[in-house]
Amino acid sequence: MAVSVKVSVIIPVYKIAGDYIRKCVETLEQQTVSEIEIILVDDGTPDDGGAVCDSLAEQFENCSVIHQKNQGVSAARNAGMQKASGTWLMFADPDDYSEPDLIEKLLNLCDEETDIACCCCKVLTEQGMKTDLFFEKDRIFSTEAEKKDLYFQLMDSVYGQPNFPYTAIGVPWGKLYRKDFLMQKHIFFDPALRRMQDNMLNMYAFAAARKITYGNFPLYIYRYEHIQGYQIKYNPNHLPVNLCIIQKRAECIKKLGLQQDASVYDAFLYEAFTKLKVALRYGPLHQAYPDSRAKQKQEAEQLLQRPEIQQIMQDLKQRNVLSKTSDKLIFHFMQMHFWGALQLLWKFRKNTGG
């Protein structure tokens, strides 16, 4: 490519409607900054997504495609990172789109010390367009004390947000990452994580970055309407997926030395508790669970008998992390293995909107 590349935009594609992919790419082509390249990564999608990617690469000179066997979104993004030639890396999801000045505004946040620049988003819901401000104002995070606000929101999306949090700072999009910084620090997406790969990458990246600049402007449009309800349905993967998140976060906290900070470790414990709730409520304790009650009980007990989960339960009790009465009751039922009581509680809360 003759023009030098400032920003490489990486878009993983798998089972996404062609119209969404086209709008994602077309809004990037309309950016007020021209020195960009777009890398579409066809992660072995079984539909016509690969052909759509090829068509876009033919249409736009600065657009290219990687075709690979299905390996998951982490491997797809990692492949794009390796191919990228830009000074900055940017990620976009193929079902989202951007305002025309997104990249320009993000670049304006950057100076020689900046390793990450980020903004917030607009959210397209079933009820219409909403705005999700991740913090109340523009922020700069350089010191460990300043970065704690990032860590807290990574582990609890409500933290620091002035309005209802549809998403949070842990997303990969709406950001610029200095490529040399990620490569030198060997920061990539973890293929072992089926969910929250982006969140975990950001925890390592935030910790290592010299400077993270946040602009409180919502110029990325996140489609939320077609994924609403995902987490409230029975899925046998809820348990292994959430267990993996707990394990990877514990590993991350330890590697970064953050377990020594009481407030950060307490935030980790609360996040682990929320993941345990999801793993049980929408996994083996869900009313749609297909196996016997004995199997249901066995699966729930095996989860809580794992040594790392027992340690978390012990620390939750000793450190008095839980403040809500409902959480304390759920925790007590977990400790006592009162699975029927938990199911009744969750059924009651569902019927009353809780």
Protein Blocks (a to p, Z undefined) as FASTA:
>chain_A
ZZacfbdcddddehiafklmmmmmmmmmmpcbfbbcdddddehiablmlmmmmmmmmmpm
kbccdddddebjklmmmmmmmmpmbfbdcdddfkbccdfklmmmmmmmpcfklmbdcddd
ddddfkbccdddfbfbdcddfbfmlmmmmmmmmmomkgopabdcfbdfkbmghiacdfkl
mmmnopacdfkbmghklmmmmmmmmmmpmbdcddfbdfbccdfklmgoklmpccfklmmm
mmmmmmmmmmmmmmnopmmpmklmmmmmmmmmmmmmmmmmmmmmpmklmbdfklmmmmmm
mmmmpmklmmmmmmmmmnomalbfklmmmmmmmmnopaklmmmmmmmmmmnoZZ
